[in-house]
Amino acid sequence: MLNLSIPSSIGGCISTNMMLYGFGALAGLVVLGKLMRDSRPILVSATKEVIAFQQWLSGRLEENKEYWEDVVSEAKHLYRLEVEKKLEILQKQQEILQKIKDRI
């Protein structure tokens, strides 16, 4: 029986597991590079679709931004009108109270 033992480190510096992980990562990058070269048309098409979606999304966000700016502007206007009405009511109450005070 052949007894092969793999040392736990190479030269006492690099662990064998780390070296194997490095070779595996390198091989994975080579395979991934090959696959990416072969699938270039698919990647170009997918990138084109992503760009189109991004432009569509930007347009939709811009439309919604304008819509919400209009809503906020209208809400501020209505709020100011309510505040003005409340101030008028308070002023009229003050005037009435002053008239009552003057009569007493």
C-alpha positions in Angstrom: 0.0 0.0 0.0 1.3 3.4 -1.0 1.4 5.8 1.9 1.3 9.4 0.7 1.3 12.1 3.3 0.6 15.7 2.5 2.5 18.1 4.7 0.4 20.6 6.7 2.6 23.5 5.4 5.0 24.2 2.7 8.3 25.4 3.9 6.7 26.3 7.2 5.1 29.4 5.7 2.1 28.6 3.5 -0.5 26.1 4.7 -1.3 23.4 2.3 -5.0 24.1 2.5 -4.4 27.7 1.6 -2.3 26.8 -1.4 -5.0 24.4 -2.6 -7.6 27.1 -2.1 -5.4 29.5 -4.2 -5.0 26.9 -7.0 -8.8 26.3 -6.9 -9.5 30.0 -7.1 -7.1 30.4 -10.0 -8.6 27.5 -11.9 -12.1 29.0 -11.2 -11.0 32.3 -12.6 -9.6 30.6 -15.7 -12.9 28.7 -16.3 -15.0 31.8 -15.5 -12.9 33.8 -18.0 -13.5 31.2 -20.7 -17.2 31.1 -20.0 -17.4 34.9 -20.1 -15.6 35.0 -23.5 -18.0 32.4 -24.9 -21.1 34.2 -23.5 -20.2 37.7 -24.6 -23.3 38.1 -26.8 -25.5 37.2 -23.9 -23.6 39.6 -21.6 -24.0 42.4 -24.1 -27.7 41.8 -24.5 -28.2 41.6 -20.8 -26.2 44.8 -20.2 -28.3 46.5 -22.9 -31.5 45.5 -21.1 -30.1 46.7 -17.8 -29.4 50.1 -19.4 -32.9 50.3 -20.8 -34.4 49.4 -17.5 -32.2 52.0 -15.7 -33.4 54.7 -18.1 -37.1 53.6 -17.7 -36.7 53.6 -13.9 -35.1 57.1 -14.0 -38.0 58.4 -16.0 -40.5 56.9 -13.7 -38.7 58.3 -10.6 -38.6 61.7 -12.2 -42.4 61.6 -12.9 -43.1 60.5 -9.4 -40.8 63.2 -8.0 -42.7 65.9 -9.9 -46.0 64.3 -8.6 -44.9 64.3 -5.0 -43.5 67.8 -5.3 -46.9 69.0 -6.5 -48.7 67.1 -3.6 -46.3 68.6 -1.0 -46.8 72.1 -2.5 -50.6 71.8 -2.4 -50.5 70.5 1.2 -48.3 73.4 2.3 -50.7 75.8 0.6 -53.7 74.3 2.3 -51.9 74.3 5.7 -51.1 78.0 5.3 -54.8 78.7 4.5 -55.8 76.9 7.7 -53.3 78.8 9.8 -54.5 82.1 8.4 -58.1 81.1 9.1 -57.2 80.2 12.7 -55.4 83.5 13.1 -58.4 85.4 11.8 -60.6 83.6 14.3 -58.2 84.3 17.1 -58.1 88.0 16.2 -61.9 88.2 16.0 -62.1 86.6 19.5 -59.6 89.1 20.8 -61.6 91.9 19.4 -64.8 90.6 20.9 -63.2 90.1 24.3 -61.8 93.6 24.1 -65.2 95.1 23.3 -66.7 93.1 26.2 -63.9 94.4 28.5 -64.5 98.0 27.4 -68.2 97.7 28.2 -67.6 96.4 31.7 
